[in-house]
Amino acid sequence: MDQAPGGPHGTQGPQGAPSLPTCYRHPDRETGIRCTRCERPICPECMISASVGFQCPECVRDGSGTGHAPTANQPRTLTGGSLVKDPRLITKILIAVNLFVFVAIQIDSRLVNDLVLLGAWPPAPYPVTEGVADGQWYRLVTSMFAHQEVWHIAFNMLSLWWLGGPLEAAFGRSRYLALYLLSGLAGGALTYVLVDPTSASLGASGAVYGLFGATAVLVKRLNYDMRPVIALLAINMIFTFTMPGIAWQAHVGGLIAGLAIAYAMVHAPRERRPLVQWGTCAAVLLVVVGTVLVRSLTLL
């Protein structure tokens, strides 16, 4: 992570132990808060509330955080995304799509056969004649939005709402959407590789576990207490490996992708931020495509 210009970033206590950094405008005041744009330490007197976190007076005044003429007047999120009026819009749309598909499946249960993640054509009398190995790669996407049981969609949508909103606000819409979709695809790809190709799976769990991983990375980056996140993740992983009927492969695949993408999003050097962030997303997508392609060739 690059170091922002401005006052001191840390001092030593009387016993040599590290203490909090001091405000760049008031060197006699320790603080644990930094400007979300230029990352300089700021004390309560200098904090100006923003959509995500706080900003320093210079960033609010000139829109750049550098003291020079702004290159873009629009404020940015922690990862460089644009600040918007509704920071939960994409989360709301994702929930709406999941609910729409759920209702459609309740109305016509046959629809689920066209949406589930299925590797290869299972023996009769299963009503599906083709799977991913037969060229129906779209199932990796449609299965992410398909649920049959009320408890399943309820858990995933509640998790999406609780985790998705803060992540969308911190990442910005495009980066957040990429995180969600790529995590879901990674979970589906790992399931496709490790599960019996004639076994069907569905649900947004892979994408949701990607949000779990991203939340852990973001909390660590902001120096918040990690214990609640670790406890929540541990509980969910226990359920993943102990409850029957759960595709743990989707959870693990989504979690790994979410961790990798989120780390690139929040730690990318400012001067190469888009390259690192979108390059990582492209790399994850290439791994998913390559994995699915190799698996498909082994099943043909």
N, C-alpha and C positions, 0 to 999 in steps of 0.2 A: 504494500500500500504506500502511495506517495505521501510525502509529508507536506501539509499546507503551510504557507508562509504565515508569519505572525508571531505572537509571544511565545513564551516557553511551553514546552510540551510535557514537562515532568520535572520534579525536583526530588531531592533526597531529604528524608526526615532526619531528626537529630541523631537517630541511631543508625543512619545509613539505609533505612528501609525506604522503598519508593513511596511517594505521596502523590496526591492528586495534582494534575497540571493546574496552572494558574491562568486566570482570564487574560487574554492578550491585550485588553484595554485597561485592566486593573491588576497588575502583577502581584498585588498583596492578597488577592482573593483566590482561594482554591475552588475548583469546580470539576464536576464529572460530566458536564454537558458540553458538546461541541456543535458548532454551526453545521447544519446538514448539507450545506453547499460548499463552504471552503474548509470545513473541519477544524477551524480555530477554536480553542477553548473559550467559552463565554460564561460569565457569571449571571445570576438572576437579573441584575440591573440591565444587562446587555441583551438578554434573551427577547426575541420578538417571535411570537407564536406564528407558525406556518402550518400548512396542511399536514405536513409530516415533520414532527420535531420542532426545532427552533432555528432561527437564523440570526446572524449578527447584523448590526446596523449598516455596515458597509454593503453587505449582500442585498439587503432590502433596498438600500438607496440606489445602487448603480446596477443591480441585476446581474452582476458578474462574479462578485466575491474576490476580485483581484485589485480593485481600486482604479482600474482603467475603464475605458469606454466599453460597455457590454457588447459581446458578440451576439448575444441572444437575450432579449429582454424577458423572455418567459422563464419563470422559476422552474427549477428541476428537482426531481426526487433524489434520494440517496444514490440511486444507480444511474441517474442521468435522464430519467423519463420526465415527461411533461406533467406538471401539476394540473389537475382537472377539478371541476366542480363536484362531480360524483365519483369518488375514488373506488366505489364498489360496483360500477356499471358492468364490467366484464364478469364479475362474480355472480351478479344477478342474472345475467344472460345465460351463463353456464348452468345455474340452478334451474332456470326456466326450461332450457332445452332438456335437461335430465328429467324434469317433471313431465314435460310434454311426451317424451318417449315412454315414460312409465305408464302414463294414462293410456297411451295408444296400445301398449302391450296388454293392459288390463281389458281393454275393449276387444282386442283380437289377439289372443295368445299365440297364434301362428306367426305373428310378426317377429317374435323373438328368434325364430329359427333363421331369419335372414340377417340378424344383427349380431348374434353371439360370435365370440372368437372360437373358431373351430379350425384345427390344423388340416385334417384330411377327411375324405369321404368315409364315414363310418358304415358299418354293415347295416343292412335292412333290419328292422323297419324304420330307422331314424329318418325323419322327413327332410333332411338336408342332403343334397347330392354333391355339393362342392364346398371346399374350404379354402384357407389361405394358400395351401400348397397347390391348389388348382388355379390360382391366379386371383382369388378374391381377397386382395390385400386390404380392401376397404373395411373388412371386419375388424382390423386392428383399431380403427377409429370408431366405428359404430358401437362396438362392444363397450367402449368407455362411457357411453351415455345410456346403456340399457340396464334396467333392473327389473326383477320380477317380484321380490319380496318387499313388503312395507318396511320391515326393520332394516333391510339392506340400504334402501334409498334414504331412509331417515338418518341413519348413521352417517352416510357419505355426504348428504346435503348439509347436515348440521356442522360436520367437520369442514366442509367447503366454505360455509358462511363464517365460521369462527376464524379459520386460518387464512382464507382467501382475501378477506377485506383488508387486513393490515398489510399483507404481502402486495396486493394490488396498489395500495397507497404508496408503499415504499419502492416498488419496482417500476411502476408505470404500467399502462395497459398492455402495450405490445410485448414487453419483457415478461410480464406476468402471464399473458396468454401463451407465450412460447414455453414458459416453465411448465404450465399445466398440461399442455398437449404433448410435449416431449416426454414428460414423466409418465403420462398415460401410455404413450407408445412404447416406452422402454419397459414398462411393466408387462404390456401385452407381448412384446418380443421375447422376454425371458420366459413367460408362460408358454409361448409357442414352442420354445426350444426344449423345455424341461418336462412339460406335461404330455401325457398320452395324446397324440394328435386327434383321436376320435372323441376326446372329452371336451365339452363346451364350457366356456367361462365367460363371464360378463361382469360389468360394474365399473364404477369410477374409482375404485380403491387404489389402483396404481397411481393415478393423478393425485389423489388426496395424500398418499404417502409421500409423493414428491413435494407437496406443500408442507408436510411435516418436516422433511429434511431441510427445505428452504427456510422454514421458521427457525430451526436450530441455528442455521448459519447466520441469519439476520440478527437473532438475539445475541449471539456471540459477538458479532461485528459491532453492535451498539453497546456492548459491555453490560447487558442486563443480566439478571440472575438466571442462570441456565438450569437450575434444579427443577423448576416446574415443567419445562420443556422435556428434559431428560426423563422425568417420571412419567409424563404422558406418553412419550414415545415408547418407553419400556413396557408400559401396560398394554399398549396396542400391539407391540411385537409379541407379547405373551399370548394374547388372544389369537394372533396370526398363526402361531405354531401349535396351539393347543385345541382350538375349535375345529371340528370337522367341517368339511365342505368349503374351506377357504383356500383360495389359490395364493399361497404364500409367495409364489414366484412373482406375481404381479406387485405385491407389496414391496418386496425387496428390490425389484427392478425399478419401480417408481422412486423409491427412497434414494437409491444410488444416483439416479439421474437428477433428482431434485437437489441433492447435496452438491453435485458437480456443477450444475448450472447456476445455482444460487451463489456458490463460492466465486465463480467467475463474475457474476453480476455485481457483487458488493465489494470485491477486492480488485477489480480491474483498475489499472493506473488511469488517471483521468485523461492523460494525453492520448491513450490508446484504448479508451473505454469501449467504443462501438466494435472495434476489431476483436478485442478479447471476448466481449460478451456474445456477439453474434457468431464469432468463430467457434466458441465452445458449443453453442446451440447447433451449429452445422456439424460439428464433430459428433455430438450425441446422435443426431439424425443419421449420419453416415454409419455409425455403429449399429443403430437399429435396422437400417435397410440392409446392411451387410449380413447381420445375424439372421434376419428373416430370409434373405436370399439363400444363404448356405443351408439353413434348415429345410427350406422348400426343395432344394435340389436333392437332399438326402431322402425326402419322402416320395419323390416322383419315381 
